[in-house]
Amino acid sequence: MDTSKEHVVGSPATLAVRFRQAMATLCTPVTVVTGMDGDRPHGTTVSAFGSLPMDPTMVTVALDRGSALLAMVRRTRRFGVNVLGSDQSDLALRFARKGTDKFVGVEWHAAEGLPRLTGTQTWLSCDAAELVDGGDHVIALGLVTEIDTVPTSPLTYCARSFGTHLDHEHD
């Protein structure tokens, strides 16, 4: 048994810092999750996104408990997922900030009654099947109702910077 590494238990504050550092080393896709409030679009950048089972086709997104978008999803029970392409880091930054003017100057159209950003790698229209408590976030389990994908590389986030996926070269 290797005893060269001790298991160190720290305070909750220390654990939180170490957890953030560890999670920053993981590569995640960058998405903009969207919803409509009447005729007004809303959106926010989300990197906590993943797929669930294929039957039924479902995804997860984690939304900040205090976000206006979460309040809208609670009301409408619908949301869109725009998986950004590798050339769309500007959109990731725009939708990561606070404010109601995020869509000003951004090309988008309504698809399935939800805001769909132009040029994204993948578009998913979802019905919120369930909203689950996740600490300071709420995890939305989305039943996918529409999918569109274009052949381009996705935008990813790793080590606190944007990038994209590259295939391994095989010998």
TORMIVEX-466791 format. One record per residue: x, y, z of N, C-alpha, C in turn. Coordinates in pm, whole numbers, plus 50000, padded with zeros to 5 digits. Atoms other than C-alpha are relative to their C-alpha. Example, Ala and Ser with C-alpha at 12.3 -4.5 7.8 and 13.67 -1.06 7.14 Angstrom:
500894988150000512304955050780500905012050000
499184988149994513674989450714499235010950073
***
This chain:
500844988350000500005000050000500895012450000
499224987750011501355034249900499555009850109
500324990649892501515056650207500705013349980
499264987650024503505084650043499085012149990
500964989050008500365105549997498994998550111
500975000449892498355113250304498695006249953
501314994250025494665119850281499845011650098
500104988049916494325155350411498575005049997
501344994449987490995167350538500165014250052
499884986149959490705204950558498675005550045
501224993149964488175229950670499095000849878
500884998550116485095234750454500485010749903
499514989450088486625267050318501194995149918
498855005550071489885249450229499554989649897
500535010150092487965220550073499365006649878
500654992950110485935245049862501045005549902
498934994850087489135261449729500634988649922
499385011550068490705227549652499064993949897
500995005250093487475216049487499965008649874
500004991050116487385246849260501264998049916
498745002250072491045241249170499954986849922
500095013050066490405204549088499045000649881
500994999350108487285212148879500515008449883
499444991650107489225238748685500894992049906
499135008250085491465210948549499204991249903
500855008450085488505193548384499475008149882
500484993650122487515202248029498484998549990
501465000550012483835211447986499565007649876
500554992350111481725222547691499435013150052
500554987149960480605258847700498675001949927
501334998450056476905265247648499425013450042
500864989049957474495294247657498604994250010
501355005149976471225283147812499055011949988
500904988950032468285304147694498554996850034
501435001249979464625310247760499335012749952
500774988450043461865334047654499025004150109
500974994149909459865357147878499115008849913
500834993150098457065366947643500785001349871
499204998150121458955382647353501435004250033
498664995949957462105390347558500884987950027
499115011449979465015365747533500885001850124
499085000349887467135356147833501034989149972
498985010350015470385336647844501145001850097
498834999749913473375327748056500984989249959
498965009850030476685309948002500004989350108
500005011549908476745275248158501054990049952
499065010750035479635250748165499664986950071
500455012149933477915226048398498844994149920
500945005750096476175207248116500434985849969
499655013750038476005170448032498814992449947
501075008550052474035143147865499644989350103
500505010849915471955116948044499684988249910
500255011950081470405085047905499505003349859
500504998550137469535080147541498514997249990
501425003350005466065067047623499365002650135
500214989450098464625091747679501255008949989
498864990950020467075117447540499875011650098
500044989849897467915140347831501385006250019
498774992949964470505166147938499835006150138
500034992549874471435184048260500695013349980
499324987149991472295220448314499835004950143
500074994649864473105237048646499845015149990
500324985750003471575271548694500105005850141
499864993149872472425295948973498635002050063
501274999349928469685295449233499355013949992
500534986550002469295333449215499815005849861
500044994550136469265336848836498585002449950
501294997050064466425352748642499634988849903
500285010950094466785324548387499374988250072
500595011049925466055298248652498555003150034
501384996249969462945317248758499124998249877
500755001750124461835317248394499784985349967
500125014450026462525279948352498974993950095
501015004949905460475273448667498585003049949
501324995950050457545292548509499624992949871
500345004850134457745280548149500244985049981
499625014150009459255245648207500684996749868
499285002050126461335250447888501315007650004
498754992950018464905260047798500714994949876
499185003650114467275259847503501464998850043
498575001449974470905248447507500735002749869
499174996350114473275265247260501434995850033
498625004249978476575245847258500855008449905
499254990450081479045272147140501084993149917
498915004650086481475266446854501315006050048
498684996049953485215270746905500335014749972
499764985950033485075305846752499035009550070
501044991949936482365318746990500305003550146
499674996449861484265327047311499465013850036
500574986849971483015362947277498574998850052
501375002049951479445350147323500014994250141
499905005749866480495329747627500235011150101
499714988949910481905361247788498825009550013
501154990950000478925382747690498894994650089
501115005749924476375358747840500384996150142
499565002849863478475352848154499795012050091
500154988049918477955388648270498545002250039
501354996349955474955402848451499435010549906
500644989550077472425425048278498914994749910
501145003850085469395425148054500275002749853
499714996450138471145436647735500914990049929
499085009950056473035404447656499734996949852
500365003550138471165399047327500185011749902
499824988450088471835434247191501194997649909
498945002050097473855430246872500354985549973
499745014350018473745392046887498994994349901
500905006450097472335372346594499354987850064
500765011349946469585348746708498635000049936
501395000950042466145336746616499274990350093
500805009249918463305318546788499914986649929
500135013850049463375280846741499284992150108
500795007149901460755259646912499565009550112
500414990149902459785292047089501085004150099
498884996949912463255295747246501095007149922
498924993150069466235318247164501114990449956
498925008150057468685300546932501045009449942
498924991550048472025317646880500504995049865
499515003650133473355318246523501424994750009
498645005250013476415297046444500464990550108
499595009149893476375273746744500284986149945
499625013550040477825238646723498814990550013
501195008449977474695222246867498905008550063
501184993649943471195234246947499094989150055
500955009249937468875215947188498835007950055
501214994649940465305225047271499584989950106
500305009349890464285210447608498765004050078
501054998349900461285206147831500614996350134
499455002849867462235207848199499204988750064
500665011649943461375173148325500005000750153
499894999049856462585180148678501055010550035
499034990549946464405206948879500434994750136
499475006849882466675192549148500935009450075
499144991949915468295210649440501444995249988
498585003150008472075212249401500825010450072
499264990049924473345235149675499655014049956
500274986350044473735270549541499515000549856
500555001150135472505258349201498794990650001
501095009450024469465239949070500344992749871
499705008050119470025211548824498694997749924
501175002050086467515212248540500244987549917
499985012050083466865178148386499115002949881
500734996150119465855185448030499714988349907
500415009850099463905162347801500175006649863
499694993850129465295170147453498864997749902
501115000850095462555178247201500435003349857
499484996550133464665191446910501525001050009
498534999950005468325187946807500445004549862
499354996550126470465204246539501495001550029
498564999549982474225199946505500665003349867
499214997050120476715214346257501424994750021
498665005849988480135199246184501085010550026
498964990649958482395222946378500464996050139
499475003349867484525220346690499295008050108
500664992849891482885229347021501005008650077
499214992049908484145256347255500054992650133
499855006449870485535241547576500675009650097
499394991849896486705256047906500804990650089
499125008249918489675241748095501145008950052
498924992449940492295256048331499765015149988
500444985950003490335288948331500285007149867
499854993850131490735294247957499174992149897
500775006250106488795286947638500934992449905
499265007950097489915261147385499024991649921
500875009350070488565232347182500614986150008
499575014049997488885194747148500854997049876
499185004850111491625179746932500114985050011
499855014650000491765143146832501434996150030
498675005749980494695122246950500494994749866
499425005950121497045112646671500294985450032
499775014449980497195074846632501174995549915
498855005550074500365056546533499614988049918
***
